[in-house]
Amino acid sequence: MKRLQAFKFQLRPGGQQEREMRRFAGACRFVFNRALARQNENHE
């Protein structure tokens, strides 16, 4: 019998860390959206 186990974490970044995390998330979102746009262009 398999047993599932989960962990829950909470991040509490300081001012500089939060800015860097938001910047990184923005860059990831940009790359994802760019790749999605190219994929949609190729599909048409």
PDB file of N, CA, C, O and CB in Angstrom:
ATOM      1  N   MET A   1       0.846  -1.182   0.000  1.00  0.00           N
ATOM      2  CA  MET A   1       0.000   0.000   0.000  1.00  0.00           C
ATOM      3  C   MET A   1       0.894   1.248   0.000  1.00  0.00           C
ATOM      4  O   MET A   1       1.816   1.363   0.807  1.00  0.00           O
ATOM      5  CB  MET A   1      -0.964  -0.004   1.231  1.00  0.00           C
ATOM      6  N   LYS A   2       0.606   2.173  -0.913  1.00  0.00           N
ATOM      7  CA  LYS A   2       1.382   3.400  -1.000  1.00  0.00           C
ATOM      8  C   LYS A   2       0.839   4.440  -0.035  1.00  0.00           C
ATOM      9  O   LYS A   2      -0.366   4.544   0.196  1.00  0.00           O
ATOM     10  CB  LYS A   2       1.374   3.943  -2.430  1.00  0.00           C
ATOM     11  N   ARG A   3       1.757   5.192   0.511  1.00  0.00           N
ATOM     12  CA  ARG A   3       1.371   6.247   1.441  1.00  0.00           C
ATOM     13  C   ARG A   3       1.869   7.577   0.879  1.00  0.00           C
ATOM     14  O   ARG A   3       3.058   7.727   0.596  1.00  0.00           O
ATOM     15  CB  ARG A   3       1.948   5.984   2.879  1.00  0.00           C
ATOM     16  N   LEU A   4       0.984   8.517   0.722  1.00  0.00           N
ATOM     17  CA  LEU A   4       1.361   9.834   0.222  1.00  0.00           C
ATOM     18  C   LEU A   4       1.737  10.734   1.388  1.00  0.00           C
ATOM     19  O   LEU A   4       1.096  10.720   2.439  1.00  0.00           O
ATOM     20  CB  LEU A   4       0.216  10.460  -0.603  1.00  0.00           C
ATOM     21  N   GLN A   5       2.779  11.510   1.180  1.00  0.00           N
ATOM     22  CA  GLN A   5       3.204  12.440   2.213  1.00  0.00           C
ATOM     23  C   GLN A   5       3.449  13.786   1.559  1.00  0.00           C
ATOM     24  O   GLN A   5       4.027  13.858   0.474  1.00  0.00           O
ATOM     25  CB  GLN A   5       4.478  11.930   2.953  1.00  0.00           C
ATOM     26  N   ALA A   6       3.021  14.833   2.200  1.00  0.00           N
ATOM     27  CA  ALA A   6       3.185  16.176   1.651  1.00  0.00           C
ATOM     28  C   ALA A   6       3.832  17.072   2.699  1.00  0.00           C
ATOM     29  O   ALA A   6       3.692  16.869   3.905  1.00  0.00           O
ATOM     30  CB  ALA A   6       1.821  16.763   1.193  1.00  0.00           C
ATOM     31  N   PHE A   7       4.534  18.054   2.195  1.00  0.00           N
ATOM     32  CA  PHE A   7       5.146  19.059   3.052  1.00  0.00           C
ATOM     33  C   PHE A   7       4.631  20.423   2.643  1.00  0.00           C
ATOM     34  O   PHE A   7       4.409  20.674   1.458  1.00  0.00           O
ATOM     35  CB  PHE A   7       6.692  19.004   2.971  1.00  0.00           C
ATOM     36  N   LYS A   8       4.442  21.286   3.587  1.00  0.00           N
ATOM     37  CA  LYS A   8       3.977  22.634   3.306  1.00  0.00           C
ATOM     38  C   LYS A   8       5.043  23.615   3.799  1.00  0.00           C
ATOM     39  O   LYS A   8       5.503  23.538   4.938  1.00  0.00           O
ATOM     40  CB  LYS A   8       2.590  22.910   3.982  1.00  0.00           C
ATOM     41  N   PHE A   9       5.419  24.534   2.917  1.00  0.00           N
ATOM     42  CA  PHE A   9       6.435  25.520   3.256  1.00  0.00           C
ATOM     43  C   PHE A   9       5.866  26.909   3.066  1.00  0.00           C
ATOM     44  O   PHE A   9       4.996  27.125   2.223  1.00  0.00           O
ATOM     45  CB  PHE A   9       7.704  25.329   2.403  1.00  0.00           C
ATOM     46  N   GLN A  10       6.349  27.830   3.836  1.00  0.00           N
ATOM     47  CA  GLN A  10       5.956  29.221   3.687  1.00  0.00           C
ATOM     48  C   GLN A  10       7.226  30.051   3.556  1.00  0.00           C
ATOM     49  O   GLN A  10       8.133  29.964   4.384  1.00  0.00           O
ATOM     50  CB  GLN A  10       5.081  29.702   4.893  1.00  0.00           C
ATOM     51  N   LEU A  11       7.272  30.854   2.503  1.00  0.00           N
ATOM     52  CA  LEU A  11       8.429  31.720   2.290  1.00  0.00           C
ATOM     53  C   LEU A  11       8.140  33.094   2.886  1.00  0.00           C
ATOM     54  O   LEU A  11       7.035  33.621   2.764  1.00  0.00           O
ATOM     55  CB  LEU A  11       8.770  31.836   0.775  1.00  0.00           C
ATOM     56  N   ARG A  12       9.134  33.652   3.521  1.00  0.00           N
ATOM     57  CA  ARG A  12       9.020  35.006   4.062  1.00  0.00           C
ATOM     58  C   ARG A  12      10.259  35.795   3.641  1.00  0.00           C
ATOM     59  O   ARG A  12      11.145  36.059   4.455  1.00  0.00           O
ATOM     60  CB  ARG A  12       8.866  34.985   5.628  1.00  0.00           C
ATOM     61  N   PRO A  13      10.311  36.169   2.360  1.00  0.00           N
ATOM     62  CA  PRO A  13      11.500  36.878   1.875  1.00  0.00           C
ATOM     63  C   PRO A  13      11.532  38.314   2.399  1.00  0.00           C
ATOM     64  O   PRO A  13      10.496  38.925   2.662  1.00  0.00           O
ATOM     65  CB  PRO A  13      11.536  36.877   0.333  1.00  0.00           C
ATOM     66  N   GLY A  14      12.744  38.827   2.541  1.00  0.00           N
ATOM     67  CA  GLY A  14      12.924  40.226   2.918  1.00  0.00           C
ATOM     68  C   GLY A  14      12.722  41.116   1.712  1.00  0.00           C
ATOM     69  O   GLY A  14      12.319  40.640   0.651  1.00  0.00           O
ATOM     70  N   GLY A  15      12.991  42.383   1.856  1.00  0.00           N
ATOM     71  CA  GLY A  15      12.753  43.347   0.779  1.00  0.00           C
ATOM     72  C   GLY A  15      13.505  43.020  -0.497  1.00  0.00           C
ATOM     73  O   GLY A  15      12.891  42.923  -1.560  1.00  0.00           O
ATOM     74  N   GLN A  16      14.819  42.849  -0.422  1.00  0.00           N
ATOM     75  CA  GLN A  16      15.632  42.570  -1.609  1.00  0.00           C
ATOM     76  C   GLN A  16      15.288  41.209  -2.199  1.00  0.00           C
ATOM     77  O   GLN A  16      15.181  41.078  -3.418  1.00  0.00           O
ATOM     78  CB  GLN A  16      17.126  42.629  -1.264  1.00  0.00           C
ATOM     79  N   GLN A  17      15.114  40.209  -1.368  1.00  0.00           N
ATOM     80  CA  GLN A  17      14.781  38.867  -1.863  1.00  0.00           C
ATOM     81  C   GLN A  17      13.430  38.872  -2.563  1.00  0.00           C
ATOM     82  O   GLN A  17      13.266  38.221  -3.595  1.00  0.00           O
ATOM     83  CB  GLN A  17      14.774  37.847  -0.708  1.00  0.00           C
ATOM     84  N   GLU A  18      12.466  39.593  -2.018  1.00  0.00           N
ATOM     85  CA  GLU A  18      11.138  39.637  -2.641  1.00  0.00           C
ATOM     86  C   GLU A  18      11.204  40.296  -4.009  1.00  0.00           C
ATOM     87  O   GLU A  18      10.563  39.837  -4.954  1.00  0.00           O
ATOM     88  CB  GLU A  18      10.143  40.388  -1.744  1.00  0.00           C
ATOM     89  N   ARG A  19      11.978  41.373  -4.119  1.00  0.00           N
ATOM     90  CA  ARG A  19      12.129  42.034  -5.424  1.00  0.00           C
ATOM     91  C   ARG A  19      12.767  41.091  -6.436  1.00  0.00           C
ATOM     92  O   ARG A  19      12.341  41.030  -7.589  1.00  0.00           O
ATOM     93  CB  ARG A  19      12.977  43.317  -5.289  1.00  0.00           C
ATOM     94  N   GLU A  20      13.781  40.362  -6.007  1.00  0.00           N
ATOM     95  CA  GLU A  20      14.447  39.432  -6.917  1.00  0.00           C
ATOM     96  C   GLU A  20      13.524  38.282  -7.325  1.00  0.00           C
ATOM     97  O   GLU A  20      13.546  37.840  -8.473  1.00  0.00           O
ATOM     98  CB  GLU A  20      15.712  38.878  -6.267  1.00  0.00           C
ATOM     99  N   MET A  21      12.722  37.807  -6.386  1.00  0.00           N
ATOM    100  CA  MET A  21      11.786  36.722  -6.708  1.00  0.00           C
ATOM    101  C   MET A  21      10.723  37.199  -7.684  1.00  0.00           C
ATOM    102  O   MET A  21      10.349  36.474  -8.606  1.00  0.00           O
ATOM    103  CB  MET A  21      11.123  36.182  -5.430  1.00  0.00           C
ATOM    104  N   ARG A  22      10.238  38.412  -7.484  1.00  0.00           N
ATOM    105  CA  ARG A  22       9.238  38.962  -8.420  1.00  0.00           C
ATOM    106  C   ARG A  22       9.841  39.174  -9.803  1.00  0.00           C
ATOM    107  O   ARG A  22       9.191  38.923 -10.818  1.00  0.00           O
ATOM    108  CB  ARG A  22       8.671  40.295  -7.886  1.00  0.00           C
ATOM    109  N   ARG A  23      11.081  39.636  -9.835  1.00  0.00           N
ATOM    110  CA  ARG A  23      11.771  39.832 -11.117  1.00  0.00           C
ATOM    111  C   ARG A  23      11.960  38.506 -11.837  1.00  0.00           C
ATOM    112  O   ARG A  23      11.742  38.415 -13.045  1.00  0.00           O
ATOM    113  CB  ARG A  23      13.134  40.510 -10.900  1.00  0.00           C
ATOM    114  N   PHE A  24      12.362  37.479 -11.099  1.00  0.00           N
ATOM    115  CA  PHE A  24      12.551  36.156 -11.679  1.00  0.00           C
ATOM    116  C   PHE A  24      11.222  35.600 -12.201  1.00  0.00           C
ATOM    117  O   PHE A  24      11.169  35.027 -13.290  1.00  0.00           O
ATOM    118  CB  PHE A  24      13.162  35.199 -10.641  1.00  0.00           C
ATOM    119  N   ALA A  25      10.152  35.770 -11.420  1.00  0.00           N
ATOM    120  CA  ALA A  25       8.835  35.295 -11.859  1.00  0.00           C
ATOM    121  C   ALA A  25       8.397  36.024 -13.124  1.00  0.00           C
ATOM    122  O   ALA A  25       7.809  35.415 -14.018  1.00  0.00           O
ATOM    123  CB  ALA A  25       7.787  35.488 -10.744  1.00  0.00           C
ATOM    124  N   GLY A  26       8.677  37.314 -13.208  1.00  0.00           N
ATOM    125  CA  GLY A  26       8.341  38.082 -14.404  1.00  0.00           C
ATOM    126  C   GLY A  26       9.101  37.588 -15.617  1.00  0.00           C
ATOM    127  O   GLY A  26       8.545  37.505 -16.713  1.00  0.00           O
ATOM    128  N   ALA A  27      10.381  37.256 -15.426  1.00  0.00           N
ATOM    129  CA  ALA A  27      11.179  36.739 -16.540  1.00  0.00           C
ATOM    130  C   ALA A  27      10.645  35.388 -16.998  1.00  0.00           C
ATOM    131  O   ALA A  27      10.575  35.122 -18.198  1.00  0.00           O
ATOM    132  CB  ALA A  27      12.661  36.616 -16.134  1.00  0.00           C
ATOM    133  N   CYS A  28      10.269  34.538 -16.053  1.00  0.00           N
ATOM    134  CA  CYS A  28       9.701  33.229 -16.405  1.00  0.00           C
ATOM    135  C   CYS A  28       8.399  33.399 -17.176  1.00  0.00           C
ATOM    136  O   CYS A  28       8.153  32.697 -18.156  1.00  0.00           O
ATOM    137  CB  CYS A  28       9.461  32.380 -15.139  1.00  0.00           C
ATOM    138  N   ARG A  29       7.569  34.332 -16.729  1.00  0.00           N
ATOM    139  CA  ARG A  29       6.297  34.583 -17.402  1.00  0.00           C
ATOM    140  C   ARG A  29       6.538  35.085 -18.822  1.00  0.00           C
ATOM    141  O   ARG A  29       5.838  34.682 -19.751  1.00  0.00           O
ATOM    142  CB  ARG A  29       5.457  35.602 -16.610  1.00  0.00           C
ATOM    143  N   PHE A  30       7.535  35.970 -18.996  1.00  0.00           N
ATOM    144  CA  PHE A  30       7.866  36.487 -20.317  1.00  0.00           C
ATOM    145  C   PHE A  30       8.294  35.360 -21.252  1.00  0.00           C
ATOM    146  O   PHE A  30       7.818  35.272 -22.384  1.00  0.00           O
ATOM    147  CB  PHE A  30       8.972  37.539 -20.215  1.00  0.00           C
ATOM    148  N   VAL A  31       9.192  34.498 -20.776  1.00  0.00           N
ATOM    149  CA  VAL A  31       9.696  33.396 -21.602  1.00  0.00           C
ATOM    150  C   VAL A  31       8.552  32.444 -21.960  1.00  0.00           C
ATOM    151  O   VAL A  31       8.442  32.016 -23.108  1.00  0.00           O
ATOM    152  CB  VAL A  31      10.829  32.630 -20.863  1.00  0.00           C
ATOM    153  N   PHE A  32       7.709  32.113 -20.993  1.00  0.00           N
ATOM    154  CA  PHE A  32       6.585  31.211 -21.260  1.00  0.00           C
ATOM    155  C   PHE A  32       5.650  31.811 -22.300  1.00  0.00           C
ATOM    156  O   PHE A  32       5.246  31.129 -23.242  1.00  0.00           O
ATOM    157  CB  PHE A  32       5.813  30.909 -19.964  1.00  0.00           C
ATOM    158  N   ASN A  33       5.305  33.076 -22.135  1.00  0.00           N
ATOM    159  CA  ASN A  33       4.386  33.718 -23.083  1.00  0.00           C
ATOM    160  C   ASN A  33       4.993  33.813 -24.473  1.00  0.00           C
ATOM    161  O   ASN A  33       4.288  33.650 -25.469  1.00  0.00           O
ATOM    162  CB  ASN A  33       4.003  35.113 -22.592  1.00  0.00           C
ATOM    163  N   ARG A  34       6.299  34.075 -24.553  1.00  0.00           N
ATOM    164  CA  ARG A  34       6.970  34.141 -25.852  1.00  0.00           C
ATOM    165  C   ARG A  34       6.944  32.771 -26.529  1.00  0.00           C
ATOM    166  O   ARG A  34       6.666  32.671 -27.724  1.00  0.00           O
ATOM    167  CB  ARG A  34       8.427  34.634 -25.689  1.00  0.00           C
ATOM    168  N   ALA A  35       7.233  31.721 -25.766  1.00  0.00           N
ATOM    169  CA  ALA A  35       7.216  30.363 -26.322  1.00  0.00           C
ATOM    170  C   ALA A  35       5.807  29.975 -26.755  1.00  0.00           C
ATOM    171  O   ALA A  35       5.629  29.339 -27.794  1.00  0.00           O
ATOM    172  CB  ALA A  35       7.751  29.348 -25.293  1.00  0.00           C
ATOM    173  N   LEU A  36       4.821  30.349 -25.975  1.00  0.00           N
ATOM    174  CA  LEU A  36       3.430  30.051 -26.323  1.00  0.00           C
ATOM    175  C   LEU A  36       3.027  30.773 -27.605  1.00  0.00           C
ATOM    176  O   LEU A  36       2.344  30.198 -28.453  1.00  0.00           O
ATOM    177  CB  LEU A  36       2.488  30.449 -25.172  1.00  0.00           C
ATOM    178  N   ALA A  37       3.443  32.021 -27.750  1.00  0.00           N
ATOM    179  CA  ALA A  37       3.120  32.779 -28.968  1.00  0.00           C
ATOM    180  C   ALA A  37       3.759  32.128 -30.193  1.00  0.00           C
ATOM    181  O   ALA A  37       3.125  32.010 -31.242  1.00  0.00           O
ATOM    182  CB  ALA A  37       3.593  34.245 -28.837  1.00  0.00           C
ATOM    183  N   ARG A  38       5.012  31.708 -30.054  1.00  0.00           N
ATOM    184  CA  ARG A  38       5.670  31.034 -31.188  1.00  0.00           C
ATOM    185  C   ARG A  38       4.974  29.729 -31.527  1.00  0.00           C
ATOM    186  O   ARG A  38       4.805  29.396 -32.700  1.00  0.00           O
ATOM    187  CB  ARG A  38       7.149  30.766 -30.875  1.00  0.00           C
ATOM    188  N   GLN A  39       4.575  28.998 -30.513  1.00  0.00           N
ATOM    189  CA  GLN A  39       3.895  27.730 -30.756  1.00  0.00           C
ATOM    190  C   GLN A  39       2.567  27.981 -31.475  1.00  0.00           C
ATOM    191  O   GLN A  39       2.201  27.243 -32.390  1.00  0.00           O
ATOM    192  CB  GLN A  39       3.660  26.970 -29.423  1.00  0.00           C
ATOM    193  N   ASN A  40       1.861  29.011 -31.061  1.00  0.00           N
ATOM    194  CA  ASN A  40       0.590  29.343 -31.716  1.00  0.00           C
ATOM    195  C   ASN A  40       0.813  29.796 -33.156  1.00  0.00           C
ATOM    196  O   ASN A  40       0.018  29.468 -34.037  1.00  0.00           O
ATOM    197  CB  ASN A  40      -0.147  30.439 -30.931  1.00  0.00           C
ATOM    198  N   GLU A  41       1.892  30.549 -33.403  1.00  0.00           N
ATOM    199  CA  GLU A  41       2.198  30.968 -34.771  1.00  0.00           C
ATOM    200  C   GLU A  41       2.504  29.763 -35.654  1.00  0.00           C
ATOM    201  O   GLU A  41       2.047  29.700 -36.795  1.00  0.00           O
ATOM    202  CB  GLU A  41       3.383  31.943 -34.782  1.00  0.00           C
ATOM    203  N   ASN A  42       3.260  28.824 -35.145  1.00  0.00           N
ATOM    204  CA  ASN A  42       3.619  27.634 -35.915  1.00  0.00           C
ATOM    205  C   ASN A  42       2.412  26.737 -36.165  1.00  0.00           C
ATOM    206  O   ASN A  42       2.367  26.021 -37.165  1.00  0.00           O
ATOM    207  CB  ASN A  42       4.704  26.849 -35.193  1.00  0.00           C
ATOM    208  N   HIS A  43       1.450  26.773 -35.277  1.00  0.00           N
ATOM    209  CA  HIS A  43       0.264  25.926 -35.408  1.00  0.00           C
ATOM    210  C   HIS A  43      -0.668  26.450 -36.495  1.00  0.00           C
ATOM    211  O   HIS A  43      -1.389  25.669 -37.118  1.00  0.00           O
ATOM    212  CB  HIS A  43      -0.481  25.841 -34.072  1.00  0.00           C
ATOM    213  N   GLU A  44      -0.664  27.740 -36.727  1.00  0.00           N
ATOM    214  CA  GLU A  44      -1.584  28.345 -37.717  1.00  0.00           C
ATOM    215  C   GLU A  44      -1.195  28.089 -39.129  1.00  0.00           C
ATOM    216  O   GLU A  44      -1.879  28.539 -40.048  1.00  0.00           O
ATOM    217  CB  GLU A  44      -1.670  29.808 -37.517  1.00  0.00           C
TER     218      GLU A  44
END
